[in-house]
């Protein structure tokens, strides 16, 4: 854009959100144009609205001038979810819409603005004895409700309740021309947002869309009573197929709130991890605080203190189990059944230190100084029916073995995690780790990128280029084994892989809500 046009749109945005909520410094604009995996085109400005009306005004002002607008939440995409595909785009930082609007205990729903973090929502609801079924990713200390809805997130509560989409009742959405619509039962005046499938499921059109269809500003989510009793299990297996067989059966049986497995790489990392005395005390207090009774908590804390990191055995796969129930007897019965499944598949039972700790502090703050290093990570998620997961794991392992020499040459490490998603699916997620000096200058703590320092380094290191090549190879193997994906962003081949008539329908929906394709161009392959 010309400098005159840039000044004009910046002035309009400042008039809408106020000068303090408009970011136009180069280092900060570069930060907001970069996700965990890649740097996109640098946006011309970042606006942080505080209301749906302000979002509507920003979107209308930008799209009327042909300017692309991109939604951004907590910033934990690794698939280009919010990295601009076009220069001179405007990023809308949704974190200013961070209020819990309504908690309806009688009708069992919560209305929350989409810039609210999962941690804030969880703690607000827990104080009332309530919870959403899916209640956030591990990054929920910073990750927002809207980001998870856009990306198809799963983790906390997902073995029992599925992905975030299954927790949603209705949405408030700003379309490309600034119109505001509501979905589900909330789309009729005076009805309210309590029921989703009233006619065609328009709510679903705006879920897992990477923000391509509109700006979600308020979400209505289901509520459940907060489960008062928990059960925890950790089980070691000699092989991946054994662990996967047990994990699949636990998922199919609906016994656990969360059930996932680590491969030997992660087991080794955890066994070698060290923590300070202060961190250990915080860890134990989190366990004690989360236990049903103070005696149970003290007992659990003492058991963890005595066992320490010895619970992790090198060379094994470990399944971690978290169970929720409304009675102690129910939690115990579920754990008994989980234990039987694990033992039938050759498990050795371990002290459940990790699942207890995660439940004590379910959300991790990733924006801490010790995490600002040159070490990068790149997850590649893939989801299968239980019947196809073993073959997919074998093919993924074979591909990694074929590339082991290159992996070693670049000083890269690869770990694989597994997660039972609902009763029907298994996630297999390889995660690549390598060092990249450029990454160090992308400072997530101060929300800036040191552009001058990055430019001095020059081209991306060979290890980073290899990581991106390896991701493409893994995606091809996953596709051949019938995978689907969450966090589609601009990295997974969603639209090109659909049936022709389905792809045509998706394009028609996009044309209806965003005829000029100004909302997050490139997302979903649009």
PLY file of the C-alpha trace (Angstrom):
ply
format ascii 1.0
element vertex 526
property float x
property float y
property float z
element edge 525
property int vertex1
property int vertex2
end_header
0.00 0.00 0.00
1.06 3.59 -0.45
2.11 5.53 2.62
-1.04 7.65 2.25
-3.29 4.57 2.27
-1.42 3.08 5.22
-1.78 6.29 7.20
-5.48 6.42 6.34
-6.34 2.92 7.54
-4.16 3.35 10.64
-6.06 6.51 11.50
-9.37 4.72 11.05
-8.27 1.84 13.28
-6.98 4.21 15.95
-10.32 6.01 15.93
-12.10 2.70 16.55
-9.91 1.11 19.23
-7.91 4.06 20.55
-4.22 4.81 19.92
-3.13 2.63 22.87
-4.73 -0.42 21.25
-3.10 0.04 17.85
0.34 -1.49 17.30
2.39 -0.25 14.37
6.07 -0.68 15.36
8.00 -2.94 12.97
9.38 -5.32 15.61
5.92 -5.84 17.13
4.20 -6.15 13.75
6.76 -8.81 12.82
6.03 -10.66 16.04
2.29 -10.70 15.36
3.01 -11.97 11.83
5.02 -14.96 13.08
3.74 -18.16 14.65
5.65 -20.99 16.30
6.65 -22.47 12.93
6.97 -19.67 10.37
7.07 -15.98 9.60
4.34 -14.65 7.32
4.00 -11.39 5.44
4.44 -8.49 7.85
1.10 -6.87 8.73
0.71 -3.12 8.38
-0.97 -2.81 11.80
-2.32 -4.77 14.75
-5.57 -3.65 16.35
-6.85 -4.90 19.70
-10.62 -4.32 19.99
-12.55 -4.70 23.22
-16.08 -5.34 21.96
-17.94 -7.14 19.18
-18.96 -3.73 17.83
-15.31 -2.69 17.51
-14.45 -5.96 15.73
-17.34 -5.30 13.33
-16.12 -1.76 12.63
-12.51 -2.85 12.05
-13.48 -5.68 9.70
-15.86 -3.48 7.71
-13.33 -0.64 7.44
-10.56 -2.95 6.20
-12.50 -5.15 3.80
-14.19 -2.10 2.22
-10.68 -1.03 1.12
-9.65 -4.52 0.02
-7.41 -5.05 3.05
-7.16 -8.59 4.41
-7.95 -9.08 8.11
-6.53 -11.93 10.17
-7.78 -13.09 13.61
-5.23 -13.93 16.29
-5.74 -15.36 19.78
-3.04 -16.52 22.18
-0.52 -17.09 19.40
0.18 -20.84 19.68
-0.44 -21.83 16.07
2.28 -23.86 14.37
0.48 -24.23 11.02
0.31 -20.63 9.82
-3.14 -20.21 11.36
-2.74 -16.45 11.76
0.39 -15.71 9.73
-0.66 -13.31 6.92
-0.52 -14.72 3.41
-0.64 -11.22 1.90
1.37 -8.07 2.63
-0.50 -5.06 4.01
-2.93 -7.17 6.04
-4.32 -6.14 9.42
-4.17 -8.48 12.40
-7.01 -8.29 14.90
-5.70 -9.30 18.32
-8.82 -10.80 19.93
-7.42 -10.88 23.48
-9.18 -7.63 24.36
-12.49 -9.53 24.32
-11.74 -11.46 27.49
-14.89 -11.43 29.63
-16.98 -14.28 30.97
-20.33 -12.82 29.97
-22.85 -15.16 31.61
-22.81 -18.31 33.71
-26.26 -19.92 33.52
-26.34 -22.67 36.14
-30.01 -23.43 35.55
-29.68 -24.02 31.80
-26.06 -25.25 32.08
-24.21 -23.02 29.68
-21.59 -20.28 29.83
-21.25 -17.38 27.42
-17.65 -16.21 27.09
-15.84 -13.77 24.85
-13.40 -15.58 22.62
-10.30 -13.67 23.76
-10.68 -15.12 27.26
-8.02 -17.68 28.16
-8.99 -21.23 29.10
-7.26 -20.79 32.46
-9.44 -17.81 33.40
-12.59 -19.60 32.23
-11.65 -22.79 34.12
-10.88 -21.00 37.38
-14.01 -18.83 37.14
-16.23 -21.87 36.62
-14.46 -24.07 39.17
-15.24 -21.52 41.88
-18.91 -22.19 41.10
-18.52 -25.98 41.04
-18.77 -26.08 37.25
-16.65 -26.89 34.21
-16.92 -27.12 30.45
-16.65 -30.74 29.17
-13.54 -29.97 27.08
-11.75 -27.36 29.16
-8.69 -26.36 27.22
-5.29 -27.18 25.74
-2.25 -27.45 27.99
-1.28 -24.01 26.68
-4.54 -22.64 28.13
-2.63 -20.33 30.46
-2.26 -18.12 27.37
-4.34 -19.84 24.66
-7.77 -18.35 24.07
-11.21 -19.86 23.69
-11.51 -18.52 20.15
-8.15 -19.92 19.09
-9.12 -23.41 20.22
-12.51 -23.18 18.50
-10.85 -22.11 15.27
-8.17 -24.78 15.41
-10.22 -27.82 16.48
-8.26 -28.20 19.70
-8.34 -31.21 22.02
-6.63 -32.13 25.28
-8.15 -31.56 28.74
-11.31 -33.65 28.96
-11.02 -34.82 25.35
-10.76 -38.59 25.81
-14.19 -38.48 27.45
-15.78 -35.54 25.65
-13.98 -35.17 22.31
-12.68 -31.97 20.71
-13.60 -28.41 21.55
-16.29 -28.38 18.84
-18.38 -30.87 20.81
-18.57 -28.43 23.74
-20.00 -25.52 21.69
-23.70 -24.61 21.67
-23.71 -21.37 19.70
-21.53 -18.55 18.41
-21.62 -14.82 17.80
-19.71 -14.15 14.57
-18.66 -11.03 12.66
-18.76 -11.57 8.88
-16.53 -9.92 6.29
-18.83 -6.94 5.73
-19.16 -6.30 9.47
-22.53 -8.01 9.92
-22.98 -9.79 13.25
-24.83 -13.11 13.29
-25.69 -15.74 15.91
-25.95 -19.50 15.40
-28.02 -22.33 16.85
-31.12 -21.47 18.86
-29.62 -18.01 19.48
-30.32 -16.97 15.87
-33.97 -16.19 16.72
-34.84 -13.19 18.88
-35.81 -14.04 22.44
-34.82 -17.73 22.30
-31.31 -17.80 23.76
-28.18 -19.88 23.06
-29.11 -23.11 24.87
-29.53 -25.51 21.91
-27.25 -26.10 18.94
-28.91 -28.43 16.36
-31.95 -26.28 15.51
-31.99 -26.84 11.76
-28.75 -27.11 9.77
-25.71 -26.86 12.03
-24.51 -23.37 11.14
-22.40 -23.33 14.32
-20.21 -26.02 12.81
-19.41 -23.85 9.79
-17.37 -21.54 12.00
-15.57 -24.23 14.02
-12.14 -25.62 13.05
-12.14 -23.03 10.23
-8.85 -21.35 11.26
-10.82 -18.12 11.27
-11.49 -18.33 7.53
-15.26 -17.88 7.72
-15.60 -15.05 10.23
-14.52 -13.57 13.55
-15.95 -15.46 16.51
-16.50 -12.91 19.28
-18.69 -14.76 21.82
-19.07 -18.51 22.32
-21.72 -20.34 24.32
-20.31 -23.56 25.78
-21.92 -26.48 27.59
-21.43 -26.83 31.33
-21.10 -29.90 33.53
-20.90 -30.17 37.31
-17.24 -30.17 38.34
-16.24 -33.81 38.99
-15.37 -34.09 42.66
-13.35 -37.30 42.49
-10.37 -38.28 40.38
-8.35 -41.36 39.64
-4.82 -41.48 38.23
-2.80 -44.15 36.49
0.60 -44.50 34.84
1.59 -47.67 32.99
4.81 -48.63 31.24
4.91 -50.84 28.13
7.80 -52.45 26.30
6.54 -51.46 22.84
4.47 -48.86 21.02
1.90 -51.37 19.67
1.21 -52.61 23.21
0.71 -49.08 24.51
-1.49 -48.16 21.54
-3.67 -51.26 21.95
-4.25 -50.40 25.60
-4.87 -46.74 24.83
-7.43 -47.60 22.14
-9.37 -49.91 24.44
-9.38 -47.35 27.26
-10.69 -44.75 24.81
-13.36 -47.05 23.37
-14.53 -47.95 26.87
-14.99 -44.30 27.86
-13.13 -44.75 31.13
-10.80 -41.77 31.20
-11.07 -38.00 30.94
-7.61 -37.89 29.37
-5.53 -40.81 28.18
-2.29 -40.36 26.29
1.09 -42.02 25.80
4.71 -40.96 25.46
7.29 -42.77 23.37
10.82 -43.55 24.68
12.19 -40.13 23.68
9.81 -38.31 26.03
10.28 -40.92 28.74
14.03 -40.32 28.58
13.61 -36.52 28.69
11.35 -36.70 31.72
13.63 -39.12 33.53
16.57 -36.76 33.06
14.66 -33.61 34.00
15.68 -31.77 37.15
13.81 -29.12 39.09
14.72 -26.67 41.80
13.53 -27.08 45.39
11.16 -24.16 44.88
9.67 -25.78 41.79
9.35 -29.12 43.58
7.44 -27.48 46.45
5.11 -25.73 43.98
4.60 -29.05 42.22
3.67 -30.81 45.47
1.36 -27.99 46.55
-0.45 -28.23 43.22
-1.04 -31.94 43.82
-2.22 -31.35 47.38
-4.51 -28.48 46.35
-6.14 -30.60 43.63
-6.79 -33.68 45.77
-10.27 -34.50 47.08
-9.15 -34.26 50.72
-6.11 -32.85 52.50
-5.08 -36.30 53.76
-5.29 -37.78 50.26
-3.30 -34.83 48.96
-0.56 -35.13 51.55
-0.31 -38.86 50.91
-0.05 -38.28 47.17
2.52 -35.53 47.65
4.65 -37.71 49.90
4.47 -40.58 47.43
5.68 -38.32 44.61
8.44 -36.83 46.77
9.74 -40.30 47.61
9.51 -41.73 44.09
10.82 -38.62 42.31
11.79 -39.09 38.68
12.32 -42.83 39.16
8.79 -43.36 37.90
10.17 -42.94 34.37
11.95 -45.93 32.89
14.16 -45.45 29.86
13.26 -47.43 26.74
9.56 -47.78 27.48
6.29 -46.20 26.35
4.22 -44.76 29.18
0.47 -44.18 29.24
-0.85 -41.43 31.51
-4.46 -41.66 32.69
-6.70 -39.06 34.34
-10.17 -40.12 35.50
-13.13 -37.97 36.56
-16.17 -39.15 38.46
-18.79 -37.77 40.81
-18.11 -40.45 43.43
-15.01 -41.98 44.95
-16.38 -45.45 44.24
-16.99 -44.55 40.61
-13.47 -43.21 40.14
-12.02 -46.32 41.80
-14.09 -48.62 39.58
-12.98 -46.83 36.43
-9.33 -47.04 37.49
-9.75 -50.75 38.23
-11.00 -51.32 34.67
-8.22 -49.19 33.20
-5.65 -51.18 35.18
-7.08 -54.46 33.89
-6.86 -53.26 30.28
-3.27 -52.07 30.75
-2.16 -55.30 32.44
-3.80 -57.41 29.74
-1.55 -55.62 27.25
1.65 -56.27 29.21
1.91 -53.13 31.34
3.95 -52.45 34.44
2.17 -50.04 36.78
4.02 -46.92 37.93
3.37 -44.25 40.54
1.00 -41.77 38.78
3.08 -38.67 39.49
2.62 -37.01 36.13
-1.18 -37.16 35.80
-1.54 -35.92 39.37
0.78 -33.01 38.64
-0.99 -32.08 35.43
-4.35 -32.06 37.18
-2.83 -29.93 39.91
-1.63 -27.35 37.39
-3.51 -28.15 34.16
-2.25 -25.11 32.26
1.39 -24.29 31.51
2.68 -20.74 31.06
4.92 -21.10 28.03
5.90 -17.42 28.07
8.56 -17.71 30.75
12.25 -16.72 30.45
13.63 -20.26 30.70
11.65 -21.23 27.61
13.31 -18.51 25.52
16.05 -20.57 23.91
17.24 -21.47 20.43
15.38 -24.81 20.71
12.40 -25.04 18.37
9.64 -27.62 18.16
7.21 -28.55 15.41
4.30 -30.93 16.08
2.67 -32.73 13.13
-0.73 -34.01 14.25
-2.68 -36.82 12.61
-5.92 -38.51 13.69
-7.14 -41.99 12.74
-9.86 -44.47 13.58
-8.55 -47.02 16.06
-8.45 -49.69 13.34
-5.96 -47.73 11.23
-3.77 -46.30 13.96
-1.35 -49.27 14.32
-0.52 -49.30 10.59
-0.14 -45.52 10.59
2.28 -45.67 13.53
4.31 -48.35 11.75
4.51 -46.23 8.58
5.49 -43.10 10.53
8.19 -45.00 12.39
9.48 -46.41 9.08
9.72 -42.94 7.56
11.60 -41.61 10.58
13.99 -44.57 10.41
14.64 -43.86 6.72
15.55 -40.28 7.60
17.48 -41.05 10.80
20.87 -40.22 9.32
19.66 -36.75 8.30
17.88 -36.30 11.63
21.15 -37.03 13.42
23.20 -34.86 11.06
21.05 -31.83 11.89
21.15 -32.49 15.62
17.40 -33.07 15.63
15.36 -35.16 18.04
11.94 -36.65 17.35
9.38 -37.78 19.90
5.90 -39.18 19.33
2.84 -38.75 21.54
-0.49 -40.56 21.26
-3.89 -39.37 22.50
-7.25 -41.13 22.64
-9.80 -38.59 21.30
-13.32 -39.53 22.31
-14.34 -43.15 21.76
-13.66 -43.16 18.03
-10.21 -41.77 17.31
-6.51 -41.88 18.05
-4.09 -39.00 17.54
-0.48 -39.78 16.58
1.71 -36.68 16.78
5.42 -36.69 15.98
7.20 -33.61 17.37
10.48 -32.39 15.88
13.06 -30.59 18.05
16.07 -28.70 16.72
18.09 -25.52 17.30
17.62 -22.33 15.29
19.40 -19.11 16.29
16.83 -17.01 14.44
14.11 -18.36 16.71
15.86 -16.91 19.75
15.22 -13.39 18.45
11.47 -14.00 18.27
10.70 -12.97 21.85
7.31 -14.24 23.00
7.76 -12.59 26.40
7.81 -9.01 25.17
5.74 -9.63 22.02
8.40 -8.47 19.62
10.84 -9.84 17.09
14.29 -8.32 16.79
14.16 -7.81 13.03
17.66 -6.37 12.82
19.16 -9.35 14.64
17.21 -11.83 12.50
18.33 -10.12 9.30
21.97 -10.28 10.41
21.75 -14.05 10.68
20.64 -14.33 7.07
19.11 -17.45 5.60
17.36 -20.03 7.71
19.65 -22.80 8.99
19.76 -26.14 7.23
18.14 -27.87 10.21
15.05 -25.65 9.91
14.75 -26.29 6.19
15.08 -30.03 6.84
12.39 -29.84 9.53
9.96 -28.37 7.01
10.90 -31.02 4.44
10.40 -33.79 6.99
6.99 -32.37 7.90
5.92 -32.66 4.25
7.11 -36.27 4.11
5.23 -37.07 7.31
2.07 -35.42 5.96
2.28 -37.62 2.85
2.59 -40.80 4.93
-0.30 -39.66 7.14
-2.49 -38.97 4.12
-1.72 -42.43 2.70
-2.93 -43.95 5.97
-6.23 -42.06 6.06
-5.40 -39.28 8.53
-7.41 -36.18 9.28
-5.97 -33.17 11.08
-6.77 -30.42 13.54
-5.11 -26.99 13.55
-5.35 -27.00 9.76
-4.19 -23.43 9.24
-2.30 -23.04 6.00
-0.12 -26.13 6.50
-2.47 -29.08 5.92
-4.01 -29.78 2.52
-7.66 -29.53 3.52
-9.46 -28.18 0.46
-7.39 -29.95 -2.25
-8.05 -33.29 -0.56
-11.87 -32.96 -0.42
-14.34 -34.55 -2.84
-14.86 -32.08 -5.72
-18.47 -31.34 -4.74
-17.51 -30.83 -1.11
-14.70 -28.45 -2.07
-17.18 -26.57 -4.26
-19.62 -26.31 -1.33
-16.90 -25.00 1.02
-15.96 -22.37 -1.57
-19.63 -21.40 -1.92
-19.96 -20.93 1.84
-16.81 -18.81 1.84
-18.21 -16.74 -1.03
-21.41 -16.13 0.94
-19.77 -14.95 4.17
-16.63 -13.41 2.61
-17.16 -12.81 -1.13
-13.88 -10.96 -1.65
-11.90 -13.44 0.45
-10.50 -10.81 2.79
-10.74 -12.85 6.00
-7.52 -14.79 6.62
-6.71 -15.59 2.97
-5.05 -18.98 2.52
-6.58 -20.65 5.57
-8.18 -24.04 4.79
-6.59 -23.77 1.34
-9.07 -21.07 0.28
0 1
1 2
2 3
3 4
4 5
5 6
6 7
7 8
8 9
9 10
10 11
11 12
12 13
13 14
14 15
15 16
16 17
17 18
18 19
19 20
20 21
21 22
22 23
23 24
24 25
25 26
26 27
27 28
28 29
29 30
30 31
31 32
32 33
33 34
34 35
35 36
36 37
37 38
38 39
39 40
40 41
41 42
42 43
43 44
44 45
45 46
46 47
47 48
48 49
49 50
50 51
51 52
52 53
53 54
54 55
55 56
56 57
57 58
58 59
59 60
60 61
61 62
62 63
63 64
64 65
65 66
66 67
67 68
68 69
69 70
70 71
71 72
72 73
73 74
74 75
75 76
76 77
77 78
78 79
79 80
80 81
81 82
82 83
83 84
84 85
85 86
86 87
87 88
88 89
89 90
90 91
91 92
92 93
93 94
94 95
95 96
96 97
97 98
98 99
99 100
100 101
101 102
102 103
103 104
104 105
105 106
106 107
107 108
108 109
109 110
110 111
111 112
112 113
113 114
114 115
115 116
116 117
117 118
118 119
119 120
120 121
121 122
122 123
123 124
124 125
125 126
126 127
127 128
128 129
129 130
130 131
131 132
132 133
133 134
134 135
135 136
136 137
137 138
138 139
139 140
140 141
141 142
142 143
143 144
144 145
145 146
146 147
147 148
148 149
149 150
150 151
151 152
152 153
153 154
154 155
155 156
156 157
157 158
158 159
159 160
160 161
161 162
162 163
163 164
164 165
165 166
166 167
167 168
168 169
169 170
170 171
171 172
172 173
173 174
174 175
175 176
176 177
177 178
178 179
179 180
180 181
181 182
182 183
183 184
184 185
185 186
186 187
187 188
188 189
189 190
190 191
191 192
192 193
193 194
194 195
195 196
196 197
197 198
198 199
199 200
200 201
201 202
202 203
203 204
204 205
205 206
206 207
207 208
208 209
209 210
210 211
211 212
212 213
213 214
214 215
215 216
216 217
217 218
218 219
219 220
220 221
221 222
222 223
223 224
224 225
225 226
226 227
227 228
228 229
229 230
230 231
231 232
232 233
233 234
234 235
235 236
236 237
237 238
238 239
239 240
240 241
241 242
242 243
243 244
244 245
245 246
246 247
247 248
248 249
249 250
250 251
251 252
252 253
253 254
254 255
255 256
256 257
257 258
258 259
259 260
260 261
261 262
262 263
263 264
264 265
265 266
266 267
267 268
268 269
269 270
270 271
271 272
272 273
273 274
274 275
275 276
276 277
277 278
278 279
279 280
280 281
281 282
282 283
283 284
284 285
285 286
286 287
287 288
288 289
289 290
290 291
291 292
292 293
293 294
294 295
295 296
296 297
297 298
298 299
299 300
300 301
301 302
302 303
303 304
304 305
305 306
306 307
307 308
308 309
309 310
310 311
311 312
312 313
313 314
314 315
315 316
316 317
317 318
318 319
319 320
320 321
321 322
322 323
323 324
324 325
325 326
326 327
327 328
328 329
329 330
330 331
331 332
332 333
333 334
334 335
335 336
336 337
337 338
338 339
339 340
340 341
341 342
342 343
343 344
344 345
345 346
346 347
347 348
348 349
349 350
350 351
351 352
352 353
353 354
354 355
355 356
356 357
357 358
358 359
359 360
360 361
361 362
362 363
363 364
364 365
365 366
366 367
367 368
368 369
369 370
370 371
371 372
372 373
373 374
374 375
375 376
376 377
377 378
378 379
379 380
380 381
381 382
382 383
383 384
384 385
385 386
386 387
387 388
388 389
389 390
390 391
391 392
392 393
393 394
394 395
395 396
396 397
397 398
398 399
399 400
400 401
401 402
402 403
403 404
404 405
405 406
406 407
407 408
408 409
409 410
410 411
411 412
412 413
413 414
414 415
415 416
416 417
417 418
418 419
419 420
420 421
421 422
422 423
423 424
424 425
425 426
426 427
427 428
428 429
429 430
430 431
431 432
432 433
433 434
434 435
435 436
436 437
437 438
438 439
439 440
440 441
441 442
442 443
443 444
444 445
445 446
446 447
447 448
448 449
449 450
450 451
451 452
452 453
453 454
454 455
455 456
456 457
457 458
458 459
459 460
460 461
461 462
462 463
463 464
464 465
465 466
466 467
467 468
468 469
469 470
470 471
471 472
472 473
473 474
474 475
475 476
476 477
477 478
478 479
479 480
480 481
481 482
482 483
483 484
484 485
485 486
486 487
487 488
488 489
489 490
490 491
491 492
492 493
493 494
494 495
495 496
496 497
497 498
498 499
499 500
500 501
501 502
502 503
503 504
504 505
505 506
506 507
507 508
508 509
509 510
510 511
511 512
512 513
513 514
514 515
515 516
516 517
517 518
518 519
519 520
520 521
521 522
522 523
523 524
524 525
